[in-house]
């Protein structure tokens, strides 16, 4: 480490000082040391220590107290006059004053009064300035014949002057000479510097060149900054050194005298091994020693203060000598230094800084003159990479990323985090629900933690397996070092996998004509494609299949003979068909769910007509995938289908003569060239039994008609079906497996009652009475009337509404269907719900729409009475329907 780097420390810290002290505004004045400010004597130096608690956030200016005057210390004047300052980045500051300094009150080279005035102010408000006056009286009498002081910004050498006897009796107190005073007052006439060529200067020229030279009561002092033109560089025992050699001519009472003076200060010699700083100083400083010498004393110190052996041992310091060097060893991280964070190229590094002192006293054997050699040498290690450790504490079952990053020095701050969606400050991250914490440790280091839920929008997801989700959290932490606010970044990619996928499910049912399919979404919503048979469910097919969806599921309806179904088996009166539905992952093409729904639908496969004709409907079976329906024939291979497509074919034919039984066979022409040898043989035998030629005897007699004929009362079975529709469109109905249906109170219930398997338009279905019970038994109590004598219950404040029925693709005869709606309710007693379930029952009549009939068959609610039959009276004792909550619904007819 070279001396020019050390000079920059002073320049940086007091750059705000000016050459002359300007007029100051009204100041808050504190004399001597306040809290965080102290002064002490350290050998031939006076030291002022300023704690960061006093200096933090403030700018500092320093003035030397010179009697009643105050002199602003610029960097050049400080080096010339024996002042130096060392400060860490947080404001801990040490100011050193040489007891031979320009503005020190020197009494006979024994007692020294040094004083400084410190100005502190915030850069945002310079007028709000506080000053502290620091004065210290130091006693120092252990002067060696020659004293050499190597400070961070200057070299100083002083020699004892031999005084003639007549010089005794002069004034004991003498103010040290300052640059700019007359040559005569100094007693110094001129100086000759050796580079090695001689460079002569009178005193005024030397002072203008940046040197200081003065005489005191007993000593002659010369001081030089490291960057003067006459300072040379020399390597001694492998250690680079700055060297000053000068001859000083001064006036004494007995004539002109000359003193040869030299100073040599190390500018390097530091080695760094793992965890240890080794500082090498030449044992024989050849610019200072000509002959043999003997080391009398050797001390190590820190920050200008000596340490004894016990203090050194406690800190792990060692001081040793070899043939060529004096070696000081300091562990990196010792408590007398400090760490600092840096961010070159946006990467985290640290340095360690410490200021050791070496003080050596030796005696020349030829002259018996003593030399005290004192070096204050600030050391900062090279940049040491310190990549932060990343600790991933994520527990996937907690569905939370948990990350710890560290450790950092105390001068690092986390400013932002970059997520996949953008950059967020720490505060913005916490507002979004992410936990950002800072942890401080007893050794002064710190670390940070971050928690982000798996479900946050900054987390990326994909599925490596059907049931597994992989969660990715890419992060870039943005840090700054303080107080410089130098940025650096740390990239982290977190990943966690969890078996948390809930797959979609498929359910289905059939009626006499259709397949009904319901697909419920899993945990990932509709993130799949749907295959119906071999076809993808496209928007066009959705329209064909009456597709409907909401946030939880979708449904569609497929006709039994639609292209999506396959045929498995036919009998004389039915067709067995199958619908395959498969849900496939978009990305990985995994089968997420599948359903093969097989149903038998009523079909008349063979038609035998009384006129001697016969029809046959044949289907392409799944077992014969390559079958061409147009190539099918009867036994007579010239008889082919009258109609065919890829799915089925129709045969129609007649016959004559008096056969009682007709039998035929549908098969594939054995000569077809396209037949595959692996396809099974296709044969379908059909037959009809006929009485072609027959004679029947019919006997009858007649009677006069006395009255119009009337139908006799007979008996038979009619099927009436009662269903609950999903909404007022009456397009979709709850299937049997959906009961009991959950509904909220006052939610509309849409009922439909239909006369089944009849196409007679002369018939009309009439709802006579409908009521609700608490239990499944239709005669149980309590009960509540809904429809009475074909009309709505006029005692019910929640009015039942009849809905008109018109002909459409499903309703062929509107008079066969009745529709009404009511509001959901529950039975209560004394304010308590008796049971969260109700059952709805209806009595229906089938009437001749065109014939004479009693009141009940004159149409729905032709003659409202408001009075119900005796068999229903007991239900009027039920309580008013409840108005909150939800209930279950069942029905019967």
Secondary structure as GFF3:
##gff-version 3
##sequence-region A 1 893
A	DSSP	alpha_helix	3	14	.	.	.	ID=ss1
A	DSSP	beta_strand	28	31	.	.	.	ID=ss2
A	DSSP	beta_strand	37	42	.	.	.	ID=ss3
A	DSSP	beta_strand	45	50	.	.	.	ID=ss4
A	DSSP	alpha_helix	52	55	.	.	.	ID=ss5
A	DSSP	beta_strand	59	66	.	.	.	ID=ss6
A	DSSP	beta_strand	69	72	.	.	.	ID=ss7
A	DSSP	alpha_helix	75	81	.	.	.	ID=ss8
A	DSSP	beta_strand	83	87	.	.	.	ID=ss9
A	DSSP	beta_strand	93	98	.	.	.	ID=ss10
A	DSSP	beta_strand	105	107	.	.	.	ID=ss11
A	DSSP	beta_strand	111	122	.	.	.	ID=ss12
A	DSSP	beta_strand	125	139	.	.	.	ID=ss13
A	DSSP	beta_strand	146	150	.	.	.	ID=ss14
A	DSSP	beta_strand	154	160	.	.	.	ID=ss15
A	DSSP	three_ten_helix	165	167	.	.	.	ID=ss16
A	DSSP	beta_strand	173	175	.	.	.	ID=ss17
A	DSSP	alpha_helix	183	186	.	.	.	ID=ss18
A	DSSP	beta_strand	188	194	.	.	.	ID=ss19
A	DSSP	beta_strand	198	202	.	.	.	ID=ss20
A	DSSP	alpha_helix	203	208	.	.	.	ID=ss21
A	DSSP	beta_strand	212	215	.	.	.	ID=ss22
A	DSSP	beta_strand	219	225	.	.	.	ID=ss23
A	DSSP	beta_strand	232	236	.	.	.	ID=ss24
A	DSSP	beta_strand	239	252	.	.	.	ID=ss25
A	DSSP	beta_strand	255	266	.	.	.	ID=ss26
A	DSSP	beta_strand	270	273	.	.	.	ID=ss27
A	DSSP	beta_strand	276	282	.	.	.	ID=ss28
A	DSSP	beta_strand	293	302	.	.	.	ID=ss29
A	DSSP	beta_strand	305	306	.	.	.	ID=ss30
A	DSSP	alpha_helix	309	315	.	.	.	ID=ss31
A	DSSP	beta_strand	318	321	.	.	.	ID=ss32
A	DSSP	beta_strand	325	331	.	.	.	ID=ss33
A	DSSP	beta_strand	338	342	.	.	.	ID=ss34
A	DSSP	three_ten_helix	344	346	.	.	.	ID=ss35
A	DSSP	beta_strand	349	364	.	.	.	ID=ss36
A	DSSP	beta_strand	370	380	.	.	.	ID=ss37
A	DSSP	beta_strand	384	385	.	.	.	ID=ss38
A	DSSP	beta_strand	389	392	.	.	.	ID=ss39
A	DSSP	three_ten_helix	396	398	.	.	.	ID=ss40
A	DSSP	beta_strand	400	408	.	.	.	ID=ss41
A	DSSP	beta_strand	412	419	.	.	.	ID=ss42
A	DSSP	beta_strand	422	425	.	.	.	ID=ss43
A	DSSP	alpha_helix	426	431	.	.	.	ID=ss44
A	DSSP	beta_strand	435	440	.	.	.	ID=ss45
A	DSSP	beta_strand	446	453	.	.	.	ID=ss46
A	DSSP	beta_strand	460	465	.	.	.	ID=ss47
A	DSSP	beta_strand	468	481	.	.	.	ID=ss48
A	DSSP	beta_strand	486	498	.	.	.	ID=ss49
A	DSSP	beta_strand	505	510	.	.	.	ID=ss50
A	DSSP	beta_strand	514	520	.	.	.	ID=ss51
A	DSSP	beta_strand	528	532	.	.	.	ID=ss52
A	DSSP	beta_strand	535	536	.	.	.	ID=ss53
A	DSSP	alpha_helix	539	544	.	.	.	ID=ss54
A	DSSP	beta_strand	548	549	.	.	.	ID=ss55
A	DSSP	beta_strand	553	559	.	.	.	ID=ss56
A	DSSP	beta_strand	565	570	.	.	.	ID=ss57
A	DSSP	beta_strand	574	585	.	.	.	ID=ss58
A	DSSP	beta_strand	591	602	.	.	.	ID=ss59
A	DSSP	beta_strand	606	608	.	.	.	ID=ss60
A	DSSP	beta_strand	613	619	.	.	.	ID=ss61
A	DSSP	three_ten_helix	629	631	.	.	.	ID=ss62
A	DSSP	beta_strand	632	633	.	.	.	ID=ss63
A	DSSP	beta_strand	643	644	.	.	.	ID=ss64
A	DSSP	beta_strand	648	654	.	.	.	ID=ss65
A	DSSP	beta_strand	661	668	.	.	.	ID=ss66
A	DSSP	beta_strand	683	689	.	.	.	ID=ss67
A	DSSP	beta_strand	719	725	.	.	.	ID=ss68
A	DSSP	three_ten_helix	736	738	.	.	.	ID=ss69
A	DSSP	beta_strand	741	744	.	.	.	ID=ss70
A	DSSP	beta_strand	748	756	.	.	.	ID=ss71
A	DSSP	beta_strand	763	773	.	.	.	ID=ss72
A	DSSP	beta_strand	783	788	.	.	.	ID=ss73
A	DSSP	beta_strand	791	792	.	.	.	ID=ss74
A	DSSP	beta_strand	801	803	.	.	.	ID=ss75
A	DSSP	three_ten_helix	814	816	.	.	.	ID=ss76
A	DSSP	beta_strand	817	823	.	.	.	ID=ss77
A	DSSP	beta_strand	827	829	.	.	.	ID=ss78
A	DSSP	beta_strand	832	835	.	.	.	ID=ss79
A	DSSP	beta_strand	837	848	.	.	.	ID=ss80
A	DSSP	three_ten_helix	855	857	.	.	.	ID=ss81
A	DSSP	three_ten_helix	870	877	.	.	.	ID=ss82
A	DSSP	beta_strand	886	891	.	.	.	ID=ss83
###
